[in-house]
């Protein structure tokens, strides 16, 4: 049964039976801020004013029972049980570029081990995809109802294919059991996208500092290439942190881009070498006495993201100019059999 959803500032849209509010909104080209779409970040949290929703597999630590009782819900997990009227938390920017969520298919054209336990996948799409630098797609795991999110590493100008950087997760349903185990060049892949609020689309007034940990480099690579291509920033600094030199990749590409408007700083935390050592955030702090007037983009594991946010704030970067995306493992639905 379909239901009508009305969110203040987003307008009305209709959900199909069992369809999440976020999925229905994005497919109708109605923007709801979101980052993970897996129920782990809480970015799409909203308040139900009228009607009822099924919270489905919303995580207790992201949406406690007390919050549910007072009307809060996650748009990415909840499905309407009745017509719903609600309000988003915060402001939805009407100028934010929007691209309708679509179902996509493509064929793997490139598969390469580029760093320790890290694959580069290139998927040639059946149809071009409009997206913003920094957004992601969700791959459908064969034989499973689940999807997993991977950031797009190529710029939007390359809309006929997508490049993904995939790090092995021990025991991971998508990585260890599929992508690293059997996914080969020539195979077809189903996915949906684009998704995500982490993006760089507008000209920057001051210097831009991008900080990546591991495969958090993927969306930042897209941002760097897009910013250079469209002259969105005059001064770009990219920091990429890893434990050892086998964790770094795409160094030749970024070295080739270096010049008056772009600087690349790889950092190793567990190995001495000719470059910067220690935590990647320590390298940022050492290079900038102040970050006033700058913008920061951060992507990687939650501890690194938190440390980078702290560093930027300590160096007087405006909180409104700090943009971040955390790579957190997606939870398995309760009761799902993954033993096969």
C-alpha positions in Angstrom: 0.0 0.0 0.0 1.3 3.5 -0.9 1.4 6.4 1.6 1.7 10.1 1.2 4.6 11.8 3.1 4.8 15.5 3.6 8.0 17.0 5.1 8.2 20.7 5.7 10.7 22.2 3.2 10.8 19.1 1.1 7.2 18.9 -0.3 5.1 15.8 -0.8 6.0 12.5 -2.3 4.6 8.9 -2.2 6.2 5.8 -0.8 5.5 2.3 -2.2 4.8 -0.6 0.1 7.9 -1.3 2.1 9.9 1.6 0.6 11.9 3.8 3.0 11.1 7.5 3.2 14.6 8.4 2.1 14.5 6.2 -0.9 11.1 7.5 -2.0 12.1 11.1 -1.5 15.4 10.8 -3.5 13.7 8.9 -6.4 11.1 11.8 -6.5 14.0 14.3 -6.6 13.1 15.6 -3.1 16.2 16.2 -1.1 16.7 14.9 2.4 20.2 15.3 4.0 21.8 11.9 4.4 25.3 10.4 4.6 25.3 6.7 5.2 21.8 5.5 4.2 22.4 2.5 6.4 21.0 3.8 9.7 24.4 4.4 11.3 25.0 8.2 11.1 21.6 9.8 12.0 21.9 12.5 9.4 18.5 11.8 8.0 16.7 12.0 11.4 13.4 13.7 11.3 10.3 14.2 13.6 6.9 12.6 12.8 4.2 15.1 13.6 1.2 13.1 12.3 0.9 9.5 11.3 2.9 6.4 12.1 6.1 4.7 10.8 7.7 1.3 11.1 11.3 1.9 12.4 12.3 -1.5 11.0 16.0 -2.3 11.8 16.9 1.2 13.1 19.8 0.9 15.6 19.1 1.5 19.2 22.3 3.6 19.7 21.4 5.8 16.8 17.7 6.1 17.5 16.9 5.2 21.2 13.5 4.1 22.2 13.0 7.3 24.1 13.5 9.3 20.9 11.1 7.0 19.0 8.5 7.6 21.6 8.7 11.3 21.1 8.3 11.0 17.3 11.8 10.8 16.0 12.7 8.5 13.1 15.4 7.8 10.5 14.3 8.5 7.0 16.7 5.8 5.6 15.2 3.0 7.7 11.6 3.9 8.4 8.6 3.0 6.2 5.2 4.7 6.6 2.3 2.7 8.1 -0.1 5.6 7.3 0.2 9.0 5.6 2.8 10.9 7.4 3.5 14.6 8.1 6.8 15.5 9.5 9.7 18.0 9.7 13.4 17.7 9.1 15.9 18.7 11.8 18.0 21.6 10.6 17.8 23.5 7.3 17.6 22.0 3.8 19.5 24.2 1.4 17.3 24.8 -1.6 20.4 25.6 -3.7 22.0 22.2 -3.1 22.5 20.4 -6.5 20.2 17.3 -6.6 20.4 14.2 -8.7 17.5 11.8 -8.7 18.2 8.4 -7.1 18.3 5.7 -9.8 18.8 2.0 -10.2 21.9 1.3 -12.2 23.7 -1.5 -14.0 27.2 -1.8 -15.4 30.1 -4.1 -16.2 33.4 -4.3 -14.4 36.1 -3.1 -16.8 39.0 -2.8 -14.4 40.0 -4.6 -11.2 43.4 -3.8 -9.6 45.0 -4.2 -6.2 46.4 -0.7 -5.6 47.4 -0.9 -1.9 47.4 -3.3 1.0 44.0 -5.0 1.0 42.6 -2.3 -1.3 41.1 -2.8 -4.7 40.3 -0.3 -7.4 37.2 -1.2 -9.4 36.0 0.6 -12.5 32.5 -0.1 -13.6 31.3 1.0 -17.0 27.7 2.0 -16.7 24.9 1.1 -19.2 23.7 4.7 -19.0 25.6 7.9 -17.8 25.1 8.9 -14.2 24.8 12.5 -13.0 26.4 12.9 -9.6 28.3 15.4 -7.4 32.0 15.0 -6.5 31.9 13.3 -3.1 28.8 11.2 -3.5 28.5 7.4 -3.4 26.6 4.4 -4.9 25.3 1.3 -3.2 26.2 -2.0 -4.7 23.7 -4.9 -4.6 25.3 -8.0 -3.1 24.4 -11.0 -5.2 22.2 -13.5 -3.5 21.4 -11.1 -0.7 18.9 -8.4 -0.1 21.7 -6.1 1.2 23.5 -3.2 -0.4 26.9 -1.7 0.6 28.0 1.9 0.0 31.2 2.9 -1.8 32.3 6.5 -2.7 32.8 7.5 -6.3 36.4 8.4 -6.9 36.2 9.8 -10.4 34.9 13.4 -11.1 31.4 14.0 -12.5 32.7 14.8 -15.9 33.5 11.1 -16.3 29.9 10.1 -16.1 30.1 6.9 -18.2 31.8 4.9 -15.5 32.5 4.9 -11.8 35.7 4.2 -10.0 35.5 2.7 -6.5 38.2 2.0 -3.9 37.3 -1.0 -1.8 39.1 -2.0 1.4 38.9 -5.6 2.6 36.8 -6.1 5.7 37.5 -9.4 7.4 34.4 -11.5 7.2 32.6 -8.8 5.2 29.6 -10.0 3.2 30.4 -7.6 0.3 34.2 -7.5 0.4 35.7 -10.8 1.7 32.8 -13.0 0.4 32.2 -11.3 -2.9 34.4 -8.4 -4.3 37.8 -9.9 -3.2 36.7 -13.5 -3.6 35.0 -13.7 -6.9 34.1 -10.4 -8.6 36.0 -10.4 -11.9 36.4 -8.1 -14.9 33.5 -8.6 -17.3 30.9 -9.3 -14.6 27.8 -7.3 -14.3 26.9 -5.3 -11.2 23.7 -3.8 -10.0 23.7 -0.7 -7.9 21.7 2.5 -7.0 22.9 6.1 -6.7 23.9 8.8 -6.4 23.6 9.1 -2.6 25.2 11.3 0.0 25.4 14.9 1.3 29.3 15.0 1.4 30.2 17.0 -1.7 32.2 19.8 -3.2 30.3 21.7 -5.8 30.6 25.5 -5.3 33.6 27.8 -5.7 35.6 28.1 -2.4 36.6 31.6 -1.1 39.7 30.5 0.7 42.2 27.6 0.9 40.7 24.0 1.0 42.3 21.3 3.2 41.2 17.7 2.5 42.2 14.9 4.9 41.7 11.3 4.1 42.4 8.1 6.0 42.7 4.9 3.9 40.0 4.6 1.2 38.5 7.8 2.5 40.7 9.1 -0.3 38.0 8.1 -2.9 35.6 11.0 -2.5 38.4 13.4 -1.9 40.1 12.3 -5.2 36.8 13.1 -7.0 36.7 16.5 -5.3 40.3 17.4 -6.1 39.9 16.5 -9.8 36.5 18.3 -10.0 37.8 21.4 -8.2 40.9 21.6 -10.5 38.8 21.0 -13.6 36.3 23.7 -12.8 38.7 26.1 -11.0 36.7 25.9 -7.8 39.6 26.7 -5.5 42.9 28.5 -5.8 44.7 26.7 -3.0 44.1 23.0 -2.4 45.9 20.8 0.2 45.4 17.0 0.2 46.6 14.9 3.1 46.4 11.1 2.9 47.2 9.0 5.9 48.2 5.4 6.1 50.1 3.1 8.4 52.8 2.0 6.0 53.8 2.8 2.5 51.8 -0.2 1.1 48.7 1.6 2.3 49.2 4.6 0.0 48.1 4.7 -3.6 47.6 7.1 -6.5 50.7 9.0 -5.5 51.9 9.4 -9.1 48.6 11.0 -10.0 48.6 13.5 -7.2 52.3 14.3 -7.7 51.6 15.1 -11.3 49.0 17.6 -10.2 51.2 19.5 -7.8 51.8 23.1 -8.6 51.0 26.6 -7.3 47.3 25.7 -6.6 47.6 22.1 -5.4 49.7 20.4 -2.7 49.8 16.6 -1.9 51.0 15.3 1.5 51.0 11.6 2.2 51.6 10.6 5.8 52.6 7.3 7.4 52.0 6.6 11.1 54.0 3.4 11.6 56.9 3.7 9.3 59.8 6.1 8.9 60.4 7.4 5.4 61.3 10.5 3.4 57.8 12.0 3.8 55.7 13.1 6.8 55.3 10.7 9.7 52.9 10.4 12.6 49.1 10.9 12.6 47.8 12.6 9.5 46.1 15.2 11.7 49.4 16.0 13.3 50.8 16.8 9.9 47.9 19.2 9.3 48.4 20.9 12.6 52.2 21.3 11.9 51.6 22.9 8.6 49.0 25.5 9.6 49.2 27.8 12.5 45.7 28.9 11.7 42.9 27.6 9.5 40.8 30.7 9.7 39.1 31.4 6.4 39.7 27.9 5.1 37.4 25.0 4.4 38.0 21.4 5.5 36.8 18.1 3.9 37.4 14.9 5.9 36.8 11.3 5.1 37.9 8.0 6.7 37.5 6.0 9.9 35.5 7.7 12.7 38.5 8.2 15.1 40.5 10.0 12.3 37.5 12.1 11.3 37.0 13.2 14.9 40.7 14.0 15.3 40.6 16.1 12.1 37.5 18.0 13.2 39.2 18.8 16.5 42.4 19.9 14.7 40.5 22.2 12.4 38.5 23.8 15.2 41.6 24.2 17.3 43.1 26.1 14.3 40.1 28.4 14.2 38.3 26.9 11.2 34.6 27.8 11.2 32.6 24.8 12.1 30.2 25.6 9.3 33.1 25.1 6.9 34.0 21.7 8.1 32.5 18.9 6.1 33.0 15.2 6.9 32.0 11.7 6.1 32.8 8.7 8.3 33.3 5.2 6.9 31.5 2.9 9.4 30.7 -0.8 8.9 27.1 -1.4 7.9 25.2 -3.5 10.4 23.7 -6.9 9.4 19.9 -7.1 9.8 18.8 -9.1 12.8 18.0 -12.7 11.8 19.7 -12.6 8.4 21.5 -15.9 7.6 24.9 -15.1 6.1 26.4 -18.6 6.8 26.2 -19.7 3.1 
